[in-house]
Amino acid sequence: DLGTLVSWAKAKTALGHCRIWWYRRIVALALEGHIDAKVNRTGDKLSIRFRRKQEAAS
């Protein structure tokens, strides 16, 4: 889930940013085309799934 991804990134990079900063950064990466994002909506629940893009075959 996204919370796990944020926790992992904070621990891996040792950057002291808050959770909101990390959420914004992940969304920015999706908007810049570095990662894939998919939005699912069920009733009034909204979930966003992020996935690293596959490397293009050379």
PyMOL Python script that loads the backbone (N, CA, C, O; Angstrom):
from pymol import cmd

cmd.read_pdbstr("""\
ATOM      1  N   ASP A   1       0.827  -1.182   0.000  1.00  0.00           N
ATOM      2  CA  ASP A   1       0.000   0.000   0.000  1.00  0.00           C
ATOM      3  C   ASP A   1       0.872   1.245   0.000  1.00  0.00           C
ATOM      4  O   ASP A   1       2.086   1.161   0.182  1.00  0.00           O
ATOM      5  N   LEU A   2       0.261   2.380  -0.200  1.00  0.00           N
ATOM      6  CA  LEU A   2       0.997   3.634  -0.345  1.00  0.00           C
ATOM      7  C   LEU A   2       1.726   4.024   0.930  1.00  0.00           C
ATOM      8  O   LEU A   2       2.843   4.538   0.875  1.00  0.00           O
ATOM      9  N   GLY A   3       1.105   3.784   2.072  1.00  0.00           N
ATOM     10  CA  GLY A   3       1.757   4.090   3.344  1.00  0.00           C
ATOM     11  C   GLY A   3       3.035   3.305   3.532  1.00  0.00           C
ATOM     12  O   GLY A   3       4.019   3.838   4.044  1.00  0.00           O
ATOM     13  N   THR A   4       3.035   2.045   3.124  1.00  0.00           N
ATOM     14  CA  THR A   4       4.231   1.210   3.205  1.00  0.00           C
ATOM     15  C   THR A   4       5.312   1.747   2.283  1.00  0.00           C
ATOM     16  O   THR A   4       6.485   1.784   2.655  1.00  0.00           O
ATOM     17  N   LEU A   5       4.926   2.164   1.085  1.00  0.00           N
ATOM     18  CA  LEU A   5       5.878   2.724   0.131  1.00  0.00           C
ATOM     19  C   LEU A   5       6.511   3.993   0.677  1.00  0.00           C
ATOM     20  O   LEU A   5       7.718   4.191   0.545  1.00  0.00           O
ATOM     21  N   VAL A   6       5.712   4.845   1.285  1.00  0.00           N
ATOM     22  CA  VAL A   6       6.230   6.082   1.862  1.00  0.00           C
ATOM     23  C   VAL A   6       7.185   5.773   3.005  1.00  0.00           C
ATOM     24  O   VAL A   6       8.257   6.372   3.089  1.00  0.00           O
ATOM     25  N   SER A   7       6.818   4.853   3.883  1.00  0.00           N
ATOM     26  CA  SER A   7       7.685   4.471   5.001  1.00  0.00           C
ATOM     27  C   SER A   7       9.006   3.908   4.500  1.00  0.00           C
ATOM     28  O   SER A   7      10.064   4.231   5.039  1.00  0.00           O
ATOM     29  N   TRP A   8       8.952   3.074   3.479  1.00  0.00           N
ATOM     30  CA  TRP A   8      10.165   2.486   2.903  1.00  0.00           C
ATOM     31  C   TRP A   8      11.062   3.571   2.326  1.00  0.00           C
ATOM     32  O   TRP A   8      12.270   3.573   2.562  1.00  0.00           O
ATOM     33  N   ALA A   9      10.472   4.498   1.565  1.00  0.00           N
ATOM     34  CA  ALA A   9      11.257   5.563   0.935  1.00  0.00           C
ATOM     35  C   ALA A   9      11.907   6.459   1.985  1.00  0.00           C
ATOM     36  O   ALA A   9      13.058   6.866   1.826  1.00  0.00           O
ATOM     37  N   LYS A  10      11.178   6.769   3.056  1.00  0.00           N
ATOM     38  CA  LYS A  10      11.744   7.596   4.123  1.00  0.00           C
ATOM     39  C   LYS A  10      12.933   6.905   4.774  1.00  0.00           C
ATOM     40  O   LYS A  10      13.961   7.535   5.022  1.00  0.00           O
ATOM     41  N   ALA A  11      12.797   5.614   5.049  1.00  0.00           N
ATOM     42  CA  ALA A  11      13.882   4.868   5.682  1.00  0.00           C
ATOM     43  C   ALA A  11      15.074   4.715   4.741  1.00  0.00           C
ATOM     44  O   ALA A  11      16.222   4.841   5.167  1.00  0.00           O
ATOM     45  N   LYS A  12      14.810   4.448   3.477  1.00  0.00           N
ATOM     46  CA  LYS A  12      15.870   4.204   2.495  1.00  0.00           C
ATOM     47  C   LYS A  12      16.689   5.464   2.222  1.00  0.00           C
ATOM     48  O   LYS A  12      17.911   5.395   2.093  1.00  0.00           O
ATOM     49  N   THR A  13      16.021   6.610   2.134  1.00  0.00           N
ATOM     50  CA  THR A  13      16.709   7.851   1.783  1.00  0.00           C
ATOM     51  C   THR A  13      17.148   8.664   2.992  1.00  0.00           C
ATOM     52  O   THR A  13      17.987   9.556   2.864  1.00  0.00           O
ATOM     53  N   ALA A  14      16.599   8.372   4.152  1.00  0.00           N
ATOM     54  CA  ALA A  14      16.890   9.097   5.397  1.00  0.00           C
ATOM     55  C   ALA A  14      16.549  10.584   5.290  1.00  0.00           C
ATOM     56  O   ALA A  14      17.121  11.406   6.005  1.00  0.00           O
ATOM     57  N   LEU A  15      15.620  10.928   4.397  1.00  0.00           N
ATOM     58  CA  LEU A  15      15.159  12.309   4.289  1.00  0.00           C
ATOM     59  C   LEU A  15      14.060  12.532   5.312  1.00  0.00           C
ATOM     60  O   LEU A  15      13.189  11.681   5.487  1.00  0.00           O
ATOM     61  N   GLY A  16      14.097  13.663   5.981  1.00  0.00           N
ATOM     62  CA  GLY A  16      13.163  13.928   7.064  1.00  0.00           C
ATOM     63  C   GLY A  16      11.882  14.627   6.655  1.00  0.00           C
ATOM     64  O   GLY A  16      11.318  15.380   7.449  1.00  0.00           O
ATOM     65  N   HIS A  17      11.414  14.403   5.457  1.00  0.00           N
ATOM     66  CA  HIS A  17      10.184  15.058   5.014  1.00  0.00           C
ATOM     67  C   HIS A  17       8.959  14.373   5.619  1.00  0.00           C
ATOM     68  O   HIS A  17       9.003  13.201   5.993  1.00  0.00           O
ATOM     69  N   CYS A  18       7.869  15.131   5.705  1.00  0.00           N
ATOM     70  CA  CYS A  18       6.626  14.575   6.247  1.00  0.00           C
ATOM     71  C   CYS A  18       5.934  13.696   5.206  1.00  0.00           C
ATOM     72  O   CYS A  18       6.320  13.686   4.037  1.00  0.00           O
ATOM     73  N   ARG A  19       4.919  12.966   5.633  1.00  0.00           N
ATOM     74  CA  ARG A  19       4.173  12.068   4.743  1.00  0.00           C
ATOM     75  C   ARG A  19       3.550  12.807   3.564  1.00  0.00           C
ATOM     76  O   ARG A  19       3.552  12.299   2.443  1.00  0.00           O
ATOM     77  N   ILE A  20       3.017  14.001   3.807  1.00  0.00           N
ATOM     78  CA  ILE A  20       2.378  14.766   2.734  1.00  0.00           C
ATOM     79  C   ILE A  20       3.384  15.057   1.624  1.00  0.00           C
ATOM     80  O   ILE A  20       3.046  14.960   0.444  1.00  0.00           O
ATOM     81  N   TRP A  21       4.617  15.412   1.991  1.00  0.00           N
ATOM     82  CA  TRP A  21       5.653  15.678   0.985  1.00  0.00           C
ATOM     83  C   TRP A  21       5.875  14.440   0.137  1.00  0.00           C
ATOM     84  O   TRP A  21       5.985  14.541  -1.085  1.00  0.00           O
ATOM     85  N   TRP A  22       5.942  13.276   0.764  1.00  0.00           N
ATOM     86  CA  TRP A  22       6.172  12.032   0.024  1.00  0.00           C
ATOM     87  C   TRP A  22       5.006  11.712  -0.896  1.00  0.00           C
ATOM     88  O   TRP A  22       5.222  11.297  -2.034  1.00  0.00           O
ATOM     89  N   TYR A  23       3.784  11.894  -0.435  1.00  0.00           N
ATOM     90  CA  TYR A  23       2.617  11.657  -1.292  1.00  0.00           C
ATOM     91  C   TYR A  23       2.659  12.563  -2.514  1.00  0.00           C
ATOM     92  O   TYR A  23       2.396  12.123  -3.634  1.00  0.00           O
ATOM     93  N   ARG A  24       2.990  13.827  -2.292  1.00  0.00           N
ATOM     94  CA  ARG A  24       3.079  14.767  -3.417  1.00  0.00           C
ATOM     95  C   ARG A  24       4.177  14.363  -4.386  1.00  0.00           C
ATOM     96  O   ARG A  24       3.997  14.472  -5.599  1.00  0.00           O
ATOM     97  N   ARG A  25       5.296  13.904  -3.880  1.00  0.00           N
ATOM     98  CA  ARG A  25       6.414  13.494  -4.742  1.00  0.00           C
ATOM     99  C   ARG A  25       6.026  12.288  -5.589  1.00  0.00           C
ATOM    100  O   ARG A  25       6.356  12.229  -6.773  1.00  0.00           O
ATOM    101  N   ILE A  26       5.333  11.334  -4.993  1.00  0.00           N
ATOM    102  CA  ILE A  26       4.900  10.152  -5.737  1.00  0.00           C
ATOM    103  C   ILE A  26       3.925  10.549  -6.842  1.00  0.00           C
ATOM    104  O   ILE A  26       4.013  10.046  -7.962  1.00  0.00           O
ATOM    105  N   VAL A  27       2.999  11.448  -6.529  1.00  0.00           N
ATOM    106  CA  VAL A  27       2.061  11.925  -7.552  1.00  0.00           C
ATOM    107  C   VAL A  27       2.813  12.667  -8.652  1.00  0.00           C
ATOM    108  O   VAL A  27       2.491  12.510  -9.830  1.00  0.00           O
ATOM    109  N   ALA A  28       3.807  13.469  -8.290  1.00  0.00           N
ATOM    110  CA  ALA A  28       4.598  14.192  -9.290  1.00  0.00           C
ATOM    111  C   ALA A  28       5.328  13.219 -10.207  1.00  0.00           C
ATOM    112  O   ALA A  28       5.389  13.447 -11.415  1.00  0.00           O
ATOM    113  N   LEU A  29       5.879  12.145  -9.662  1.00  0.00           N
ATOM    114  CA  LEU A  29       6.552  11.138 -10.490  1.00  0.00           C
ATOM    115  C   LEU A  29       5.582  10.517 -11.484  1.00  0.00           C
ATOM    116  O   LEU A  29       5.945  10.248 -12.629  1.00  0.00           O
ATOM    117  N   ALA A  30       4.352  10.290 -11.046  1.00  0.00           N
ATOM    118  CA  ALA A  30       3.341   9.735 -11.955  1.00  0.00           C
ATOM    119  C   ALA A  30       2.999  10.735 -13.051  1.00  0.00           C
ATOM    120  O   ALA A  30       2.884  10.361 -14.219  1.00  0.00           O
ATOM    121  N   LEU A  31       2.834  12.000 -12.686  1.00  0.00           N
ATOM    122  CA  LEU A  31       2.499  13.024 -13.672  1.00  0.00           C
ATOM    123  C   LEU A  31       3.634  13.249 -14.669  1.00  0.00           C
ATOM    124  O   LEU A  31       3.386  13.567 -15.833  1.00  0.00           O
ATOM    125  N   GLU A  32       4.879  13.085 -14.214  1.00  0.00           N
ATOM    126  CA  GLU A  32       6.036  13.259 -15.092  1.00  0.00           C
ATOM    127  C   GLU A  32       6.264  12.039 -15.972  1.00  0.00           C
ATOM    128  O   GLU A  32       7.111  12.071 -16.865  1.00  0.00           O
ATOM    129  N   GLY A  33       5.523  10.972 -15.732  1.00  0.00           N
ATOM    130  CA  GLY A  33       5.640   9.781 -16.559  1.00  0.00           C
ATOM    131  C   GLY A  33       6.710   8.800 -16.120  1.00  0.00           C
ATOM    132  O   GLY A  33       7.055   7.890 -16.874  1.00  0.00           O
ATOM    133  N   HIS A  34       7.245   8.966 -14.909  1.00  0.00           N
ATOM    134  CA  HIS A  34       8.279   8.058 -14.416  1.00  0.00           C
ATOM    135  C   HIS A  34       7.706   6.777 -13.823  1.00  0.00           C
ATOM    136  O   HIS A  34       8.368   5.739 -13.819  1.00  0.00           O
ATOM    137  N   ILE A  35       6.477   6.849 -13.323  1.00  0.00           N
ATOM    138  CA  ILE A  35       5.806   5.671 -12.786  1.00  0.00           C
ATOM    139  C   ILE A  35       4.372   5.651 -13.306  1.00  0.00           C
ATOM    140  O   ILE A  35       3.826   6.686 -13.686  1.00  0.00           O
ATOM    141  N   ASP A  36       3.772   4.468 -13.319  1.00  0.00           N
ATOM    142  CA  ASP A  36       2.379   4.315 -13.742  1.00  0.00           C
ATOM    143  C   ASP A  36       1.471   4.483 -12.530  1.00  0.00           C
ATOM    144  O   ASP A  36       1.817   4.067 -11.424  1.00  0.00           O
ATOM    145  N   ALA A  37       0.328   5.084 -12.738  1.00  0.00           N
ATOM    146  CA  ALA A  37      -0.653   5.251 -11.671  1.00  0.00           C
ATOM    147  C   ALA A  37      -2.014   4.807 -12.183  1.00  0.00           C
ATOM    148  O   ALA A  37      -2.376   5.069 -13.330  1.00  0.00           O
ATOM    149  N   LYS A  38      -2.759   4.136 -11.322  1.00  0.00           N
ATOM    150  CA  LYS A  38      -4.101   3.684 -11.671  1.00  0.00           C
ATOM    151  C   LYS A  38      -5.018   4.018 -10.504  1.00  0.00           C
ATOM    152  O   LYS A  38      -4.702   3.725  -9.350  1.00  0.00           O
ATOM    153  N   VAL A  39      -6.144   4.625 -10.808  1.00  0.00           N
ATOM    154  CA  VAL A  39      -7.102   5.021  -9.778  1.00  0.00           C
ATOM    155  C   VAL A  39      -8.287   4.066  -9.815  1.00  0.00           C
ATOM    156  O   VAL A  39      -8.854   3.813 -10.877  1.00  0.00           O
ATOM    157  N   ASN A  40      -8.657   3.539  -8.656  1.00  0.00           N
ATOM    158  CA  ASN A  40      -9.827   2.674  -8.519  1.00  0.00           C
ATOM    159  C   ASN A  40     -10.795   3.335  -7.558  1.00  0.00           C
ATOM    160  O   ASN A  40     -10.391   3.860  -6.520  1.00  0.00           O
ATOM    161  N   ARG A  41     -12.070   3.308  -7.904  1.00  0.00           N
ATOM    162  CA  ARG A  41     -13.085   3.865  -7.018  1.00  0.00           C
ATOM    163  C   ARG A  41     -14.179   2.838  -6.799  1.00  0.00           C
ATOM    164  O   ARG A  41     -14.753   2.310  -7.751  1.00  0.00           O
ATOM    165  N   THR A  42     -14.461   2.560  -5.529  1.00  0.00           N
ATOM    166  CA  THR A  42     -15.532   1.658  -5.145  1.00  0.00           C
ATOM    167  C   THR A  42     -16.417   2.412  -4.161  1.00  0.00           C
ATOM    168  O   THR A  42     -16.040   2.623  -3.008  1.00  0.00           O
ATOM    169  N   GLY A  43     -17.583   2.810  -4.620  1.00  0.00           N
ATOM    170  CA  GLY A  43     -18.452   3.601  -3.751  1.00  0.00           C
ATOM    171  C   GLY A  43     -17.793   4.918  -3.415  1.00  0.00           C
ATOM    172  O   GLY A  43     -17.446   5.691  -4.309  1.00  0.00           O
ATOM    173  N   ASP A  44     -17.616   5.183  -2.120  1.00  0.00           N
ATOM    174  CA  ASP A  44     -16.954   6.419  -1.725  1.00  0.00           C
ATOM    175  C   ASP A  44     -15.508   6.187  -1.301  1.00  0.00           C
ATOM    176  O   ASP A  44     -14.888   7.068  -0.706  1.00  0.00           O
ATOM    177  N   LYS A  45     -14.960   4.995  -1.606  1.00  0.00           N
ATOM    178  CA  LYS A  45     -13.555   4.709  -1.325  1.00  0.00           C
ATOM    179  C   LYS A  45     -12.744   4.898  -2.595  1.00  0.00           C
ATOM    180  O   LYS A  45     -13.155   4.472  -3.675  1.00  0.00           O
ATOM    181  N   LEU A  46     -11.610   5.529  -2.462  1.00  0.00           N
ATOM    182  CA  LEU A  46     -10.736   5.808  -3.589  1.00  0.00           C
ATOM    183  C   LEU A  46      -9.368   5.228  -3.292  1.00  0.00           C
ATOM    184  O   LEU A  46      -8.827   5.445  -2.208  1.00  0.00           O
ATOM    185  N   SER A  47      -8.805   4.497  -4.231  1.00  0.00           N
ATOM    186  CA  SER A  47      -7.453   3.977  -4.051  1.00  0.00           C
ATOM    187  C   SER A  47      -6.638   4.287  -5.295  1.00  0.00           C
ATOM    188  O   SER A  47      -7.150   4.277  -6.414  1.00  0.00           O
ATOM    189  N   ILE A  48      -5.371   4.560  -5.077  1.00  0.00           N
ATOM    190  CA  ILE A  48      -4.454   4.854  -6.173  1.00  0.00           C
ATOM    191  C   ILE A  48      -3.321   3.851  -6.090  1.00  0.00           C
ATOM    192  O   ILE A  48      -2.697   3.692  -5.041  1.00  0.00           O
ATOM    193  N   ARG A  49      -3.060   3.180  -7.191  1.00  0.00           N
ATOM    194  CA  ARG A  49      -1.980   2.193  -7.244  1.00  0.00           C
ATOM    195  C   ARG A  49      -0.872   2.742  -8.115  1.00  0.00           C
ATOM    196  O   ARG A  49      -1.118   3.224  -9.221  1.00  0.00           O
ATOM    197  N   PHE A  50       0.339   2.669  -7.618  1.00  0.00           N
ATOM    198  CA  PHE A  50       1.503   3.134  -8.353  1.00  0.00           C
ATOM    199  C   PHE A  50       2.386   1.946  -8.679  1.00  0.00           C
ATOM    200  O   PHE A  50       2.486   1.000  -7.898  1.00  0.00           O
ATOM    201  N   ARG A  51       3.026   2.000  -9.838  1.00  0.00           N
ATOM    202  CA  ARG A  51       3.916   0.918 -10.248  1.00  0.00           C
ATOM    203  C   ARG A  51       5.058   1.527 -11.053  1.00  0.00           C
ATOM    204  O   ARG A  51       4.853   2.421 -11.874  1.00  0.00           O
ATOM    205  N   ARG A  52       6.260   1.026 -10.802  1.00  0.00           N
ATOM    206  CA  ARG A  52       7.407   1.491 -11.568  1.00  0.00           C
ATOM    207  C   ARG A  52       7.253   1.062 -13.012  1.00  0.00           C
ATOM    208  O   ARG A  52       6.860  -0.072 -13.286  1.00  0.00           O
ATOM    209  N   LYS A  53       7.561   1.960 -13.942  1.00  0.00           N
ATOM    210  CA  LYS A  53       7.437   1.632 -15.364  1.00  0.00           C
ATOM    211  C   LYS A  53       8.483   0.604 -15.751  1.00  0.00           C
ATOM    212  O   LYS A  53       9.596   0.599 -15.225  1.00  0.00           O
ATOM    213  N   GLN A  54       8.109  -0.262 -16.675  1.00  0.00           N
ATOM    214  CA  GLN A  54       9.041  -1.258 -17.191  1.00  0.00           C
ATOM    215  C   GLN A  54      10.062  -0.559 -18.077  1.00  0.00           C
ATOM    216  O   GLN A  54       9.727   0.363 -18.820  1.00  0.00           O
ATOM    217  N   GLU A  55      11.299  -1.002 -17.990  1.00  0.00           N
ATOM    218  CA  GLU A  55      12.355  -0.445 -18.835  1.00  0.00           C
ATOM    219  C   GLU A  55      12.112  -0.858 -20.273  1.00  0.00           C
ATOM    220  O   GLU A  55      11.726  -1.996 -20.539  1.00  0.00           O
ATOM    221  N   ALA A  56      12.331   0.045 -21.186  1.00  0.00           N
ATOM    222  CA  ALA A  56      12.169  -0.261 -22.612  1.00  0.00           C
ATOM    223  C   ALA A  56      13.277  -1.210 -23.052  1.00  0.00           C
ATOM    224  O   ALA A  56      14.437  -1.046 -22.674  1.00  0.00           O
ATOM    225  N   ALA A  57      12.908  -2.198 -23.851  1.00  0.00           N
ATOM    226  CA  ALA A  57      13.899  -3.160 -24.350  1.00  0.00           C
ATOM    227  C   ALA A  57      14.790  -2.469 -25.375  1.00  0.00           C
ATOM    228  O   ALA A  57      14.310  -1.760 -26.259  1.00  0.00           O
ATOM    229  N   SER A  58      16.090  -2.687 -25.242  1.00  0.00           N
ATOM    230  CA  SER A  58      17.036  -2.053 -26.169  1.00  0.00           C
ATOM    231  C   SER A  58      17.307  -2.926 -27.353  1.00  0.00           C
ATOM    232  O   SER A  58      18.080  -2.549 -28.234  1.00  0.00           O
TER     233      SER A  58
END
""", "prot")
cmd.dss("prot")
cmd.show_as("cartoon", "prot")
cmd.util.cbc("prot")
cmd.orient("prot")
